[in-house]
Amino acid sequence: MVVTKDEYEKCHSAHPIFFFNNGVTVFTLDRPGLFYFISGVSGHCERGQKIIKVLEPASPPQSADQNEQKNHATAVAMAAISSATLMSYIMSFVGVLFF
């Protein structure tokens, strides 16, 4: 059941926002914010069968400049990691040859 915050905390709702009991229900999270779900089966909510789902607002699309800067920073970081990995392999190989 989808319920209010107060009903969620009490594990009881006489008039849920949305009720379903067919086992195959799809509930659309249609707005940003909190959604409170509890089991409608007696005793289940009290034993922990409840959940709060937080839906974040959609983030605005990034501009081309922001994407380009992000891609450049990622490329630099990957090059640094690749260089470090390559050096690690070389040092391991040299160590095997001389020891």
ChimeraX commands (.cxc) that place a marker at each C-alpha (Angstrom):
marker #1 position 0.00,0.00,0.00 radius 0.5
marker #1 position 1.12,3.56,-0.63 radius 0.5
marker #1 position 0.41,5.58,2.50 radius 0.5
marker #1 position 1.13,8.91,4.17 radius 0.5
marker #1 position 4.18,9.46,6.37 radius 0.5
marker #1 position 2.04,9.27,9.51 radius 0.5
marker #1 position 0.43,6.00,8.42 radius 0.5
marker #1 position 3.89,4.65,7.51 radius 0.5
marker #1 position 5.18,5.41,11.01 radius 0.5
marker #1 position 2.10,3.79,12.62 radius 0.5
marker #1 position 2.14,0.77,10.24 radius 0.5
marker #1 position -1.59,1.22,9.69 radius 0.5
marker #1 position -3.81,2.83,7.08 radius 0.5
marker #1 position -7.59,2.72,6.88 radius 0.5
marker #1 position -7.54,4.68,3.60 radius 0.5
marker #1 position -4.27,4.15,1.70 radius 0.5
marker #1 position -3.32,6.44,-1.17 radius 0.5
marker #1 position -2.95,3.36,-3.39 radius 0.5
marker #1 position -3.85,-0.24,-2.61 radius 0.5
marker #1 position -2.94,-3.31,-4.63 radius 0.5
marker #1 position -3.03,-7.01,-3.86 radius 0.5
marker #1 position -2.60,-8.92,-7.12 radius 0.5
marker #1 position 1.17,-9.41,-6.79 radius 0.5
marker #1 position 1.94,-7.97,-10.22 radius 0.5
marker #1 position 1.11,-4.30,-9.73 radius 0.5
marker #1 position 3.15,-1.51,-11.28 radius 0.5
marker #1 position 3.14,1.78,-9.41 radius 0.5
marker #1 position 4.45,4.83,-11.27 radius 0.5
marker #1 position 6.66,7.20,-9.30 radius 0.5
marker #1 position 5.32,10.29,-11.03 radius 0.5
marker #1 position 6.83,13.14,-9.04 radius 0.5
marker #1 position 9.97,13.97,-7.07 radius 0.5
marker #1 position 9.75,13.36,-3.34 radius 0.5
marker #1 position 9.03,10.62,-0.85 radius 0.5
marker #1 position 6.79,7.61,-1.40 radius 0.5
marker #1 position 5.82,5.50,1.63 radius 0.5
marker #1 position 5.01,1.81,1.11 radius 0.5
marker #1 position 3.80,-0.67,3.74 radius 0.5
marker #1 position 2.54,-4.23,3.58 radius 0.5
marker #1 position -1.20,-4.53,4.01 radius 0.5
marker #1 position -0.91,-8.01,5.52 radius 0.5
marker #1 position -1.50,-7.95,9.27 radius 0.5
marker #1 position 1.77,-7.90,11.24 radius 0.5
marker #1 position 4.08,-7.65,8.23 radius 0.5
marker #1 position 4.74,-3.91,8.51 radius 0.5
marker #1 position 5.56,-4.24,12.20 radius 0.5
marker #1 position 8.13,-6.89,11.22 radius 0.5
marker #1 position 9.82,-4.51,8.81 radius 0.5
marker #1 position 8.00,-4.96,5.52 radius 0.5
marker #1 position 7.90,-1.29,4.67 radius 0.5
marker #1 position 10.01,1.03,2.55 radius 0.5
marker #1 position 10.46,4.71,1.77 radius 0.5
marker #1 position 11.36,5.48,-1.84 radius 0.5
marker #1 position 12.95,8.85,-2.56 radius 0.5
marker #1 position 12.67,10.08,-6.12 radius 0.5
marker #1 position 15.18,12.81,-6.90 radius 0.5
marker #1 position 14.18,15.65,-9.22 radius 0.5
marker #1 position 15.59,15.34,-12.72 radius 0.5
marker #1 position 18.89,17.16,-13.09 radius 0.5
marker #1 position 19.11,19.73,-15.89 radius 0.5
marker #1 position 21.04,18.67,-19.00 radius 0.5
marker #1 position 24.70,19.69,-19.08 radius 0.5
marker #1 position 25.89,22.21,-21.62 radius 0.5
marker #1 position 28.39,21.21,-24.31 radius 0.5
marker #1 position 31.18,23.09,-22.46 radius 0.5
marker #1 position 30.53,21.15,-19.24 radius 0.5
marker #1 position 30.53,17.84,-21.13 radius 0.5
marker #1 position 33.77,18.73,-22.91 radius 0.5
marker #1 position 35.48,19.70,-19.64 radius 0.5
marker #1 position 34.28,16.51,-17.97 radius 0.5
marker #1 position 35.48,14.37,-20.90 radius 0.5
marker #1 position 38.89,16.08,-20.87 radius 0.5
marker #1 position 39.28,15.51,-17.11 radius 0.5
marker #1 position 38.31,11.86,-17.55 radius 0.5
marker #1 position 40.81,11.42,-20.39 radius 0.5
marker #1 position 43.62,12.97,-18.29 radius 0.5
marker #1 position 42.76,10.72,-15.34 radius 0.5
marker #1 position 42.69,7.62,-17.57 radius 0.5
marker #1 position 46.06,8.56,-19.10 radius 0.5
marker #1 position 47.55,8.91,-15.61 radius 0.5
marker #1 position 46.13,5.54,-14.56 radius 0.5
marker #1 position 47.38,3.92,-17.78 radius 0.5
marker #1 position 50.87,5.35,-17.24 radius 0.5
marker #1 position 50.94,4.13,-13.65 radius 0.5
marker #1 position 49.75,0.68,-14.71 radius 0.5
marker #1 position 52.35,0.50,-17.48 radius 0.5
marker #1 position 55.14,1.48,-15.07 radius 0.5
marker #1 position 53.93,-1.14,-12.64 radius 0.5
marker #1 position 54.16,-3.84,-15.31 radius 0.5
marker #1 position 57.62,-2.67,-16.41 radius 0.5
marker #1 position 58.93,-2.66,-12.84 radius 0.5
marker #1 position 57.50,-6.14,-12.24 radius 0.5
marker #1 position 59.14,-7.45,-15.40 radius 0.5
marker #1 position 62.50,-5.86,-14.53 radius 0.5
marker #1 position 62.24,-7.30,-11.02 radius 0.5
marker #1 position 61.68,-10.79,-12.42 radius 0.5
marker #1 position 64.72,-10.49,-14.70 radius 0.5
marker #1 position 67.15,-9.34,-12.03 radius 0.5
marker #1 position 65.97,-11.23,-8.95 radius 0.5
marker link #1:1,2 radius 0.2
marker link #1:2,3 radius 0.2
marker link #1:3,4 radius 0.2
marker link #1:4,5 radius 0.2
marker link #1:5,6 radius 0.2
marker link #1:6,7 radius 0.2
marker link #1:7,8 radius 0.2
marker link #1:8,9 radius 0.2
marker link #1:9,10 radius 0.2
marker link #1:10,11 radius 0.2
marker link #1:11,12 radius 0.2
marker link #1:12,13 radius 0.2
marker link #1:13,14 radius 0.2
marker link #1:14,15 radius 0.2
marker link #1:15,16 radius 0.2
marker link #1:16,17 radius 0.2
marker link #1:17,18 radius 0.2
marker link #1:18,19 radius 0.2
marker link #1:19,20 radius 0.2
marker link #1:20,21 radius 0.2
marker link #1:21,22 radius 0.2
marker link #1:22,23 radius 0.2
marker link #1:23,24 radius 0.2
marker link #1:24,25 radius 0.2
marker link #1:25,26 radius 0.2
marker link #1:26,27 radius 0.2
marker link #1:27,28 radius 0.2
marker link #1:28,29 radius 0.2
marker link #1:29,30 radius 0.2
marker link #1:30,31 radius 0.2
marker link #1:31,32 radius 0.2
marker link #1:32,33 radius 0.2
marker link #1:33,34 radius 0.2
marker link #1:34,35 radius 0.2
marker link #1:35,36 radius 0.2
marker link #1:36,37 radius 0.2
marker link #1:37,38 radius 0.2
marker link #1:38,39 radius 0.2
marker link #1:39,40 radius 0.2
marker link #1:40,41 radius 0.2
marker link #1:41,42 radius 0.2
marker link #1:42,43 radius 0.2
marker link #1:43,44 radius 0.2
marker link #1:44,45 radius 0.2
marker link #1:45,46 radius 0.2
marker link #1:46,47 radius 0.2
marker link #1:47,48 radius 0.2
marker link #1:48,49 radius 0.2
marker link #1:49,50 radius 0.2
marker link #1:50,51 radius 0.2
marker link #1:51,52 radius 0.2
marker link #1:52,53 radius 0.2
marker link #1:53,54 radius 0.2
marker link #1:54,55 radius 0.2
marker link #1:55,56 radius 0.2
marker link #1:56,57 radius 0.2
marker link #1:57,58 radius 0.2
marker link #1:58,59 radius 0.2
marker link #1:59,60 radius 0.2
marker link #1:60,61 radius 0.2
marker link #1:61,62 radius 0.2
marker link #1:62,63 radius 0.2
marker link #1:63,64 radius 0.2
marker link #1:64,65 radius 0.2
marker link #1:65,66 radius 0.2
marker link #1:66,67 radius 0.2
marker link #1:67,68 radius 0.2
marker link #1:68,69 radius 0.2
marker link #1:69,70 radius 0.2
marker link #1:70,71 radius 0.2
marker link #1:71,72 radius 0.2
marker link #1:72,73 radius 0.2
marker link #1:73,74 radius 0.2
marker link #1:74,75 radius 0.2
marker link #1:75,76 radius 0.2
marker link #1:76,77 radius 0.2
marker link #1:77,78 radius 0.2
marker link #1:78,79 radius 0.2
marker link #1:79,80 radius 0.2
marker link #1:80,81 radius 0.2
marker link #1:81,82 radius 0.2
marker link #1:82,83 radius 0.2
marker link #1:83,84 radius 0.2
marker link #1:84,85 radius 0.2
marker link #1:85,86 radius 0.2
marker link #1:86,87 radius 0.2
marker link #1:87,88 radius 0.2
marker link #1:88,89 radius 0.2
marker link #1:89,90 radius 0.2
marker link #1:90,91 radius 0.2
marker link #1:91,92 radius 0.2
marker link #1:92,93 radius 0.2
marker link #1:93,94 radius 0.2
marker link #1:94,95 radius 0.2
marker link #1:95,96 radius 0.2
marker link #1:96,97 radius 0.2
marker link #1:97,98 radius 0.2
marker link #1:98,99 radius 0.2
view
